[in-house]
Amino acid sequence: MLFIEKPDSFVADRIAAGCFIMVENKFLILKRAESQSQSGTWGLPAGGINSDEEIDEGMVRELYEETGLKFDKNELKHVQKFYVKIYQNFEFDIYMVKLNIMPEIKIDKNEHTDFKWVTRDEALKLSLILGFKESMDYFFDEFQNK
């Protein structure tokens, strides 16, 4: 489950972040490799933040590792922090960056097997990583309408 407000007695086991890379009405999603938890599911470029990193700096690193795209942390817009209770408790910060054209994507085949540029409706037809539908709903229903 995803929460916007921190639940009572919530202690995060880790911190992670993900990013909506937008080109017009489409965004990038990655398919998780067999070696990853929830293999075969689709989700945002995302990953764990190292203890010596600021969250936005870790997001920049993860974007490069997972897509080959280099961003400056100032290009990222913070969307929302979620408190997640699924297999473990973790904080999950979502960012967004808008691009004018679809860039070349270079995925790490050890972590992901495919990528797609999709609309929200197209994404909803796929097998999504746990919690992704809820974060996508927030992004499109709340954040995009502000």
C-alpha positions, -999 to +999 in steps of 0.1 A: +000+000+000+011+036-007+005+064+017+010+101+012+010+108+050+035+089+070+017+062+089+021+060+127+051+039+137+064+037+101+101+030+099+116+028+065+139-001+057+153+017+027+148+048+005+141+046-032+131+069-060+116+067-095+110+091-124+084+097-150+104+106-181+078+124-202+077+131-239+043+147-247+017+122-233+040+092-231+065+081-205+092+055-202+087+022-184+111-007-180+104-045-178+122-061-149+146-090-156+142-126-143+169-119-117+150-090-102+122-091-076+088-090-093+104-101-125+085-096-157+066-066-144+068-030-157+077+001-138+094+034-139+132+038-140+138+036-103+161+022-076+175+024-042+192+055-028+226+050-012+231+062+023+257+088+012+235+104-015+208+130-015+176+116-030+177+137-061+214+128-067+206+091-063+177+095-088+201+110-113+225+081-108+197+055-111+184+072-143+219+069-159+224+033-147+190+022-159+185+042-191+218+057-201+203+092-198+223+119-181+204+145-162+214+173-138+194+171-105+180+206-113+162+192-143+142+169-121+109+181-106+099+164-073+064+150-075+056+133-042+071+112-014+052+080-007+054+057+023+052+022+010+042-010+028+044-039+004+071-065+012+090-041+033+086-005+045+103+021+023+101+057+013+096+062-024+102+097-040+088+103-074+103+127-099+094+139-133+114+153-162+099+165-195+118+160-228+110+173-263+120+141-282+123+104-273+160+098-266+180+067-272+176+043-242+204+020-231+190-005-206+212-028-184+201-063-195+210-076-160+182-055-146+157-050-174+148-069-205+128-043-224+115-007-224+085+011-238+072+046-242+035+044-232+005+064-224-013+059-191-040+038-207-013+016-224+005+011-192-026+000-174-029-029-198+005-043-187+016-063-157+028-036-134+052-037-104+033-035-071+023+001-062+030+015-097-007+019-106-013+039-074+017+062-080+007+066-117-029+075-106-015+102-082+008+115-109-018+119-136-049+127-114-033+150-088+001+163-098-005+169-135-037+188-127-020+213-104 
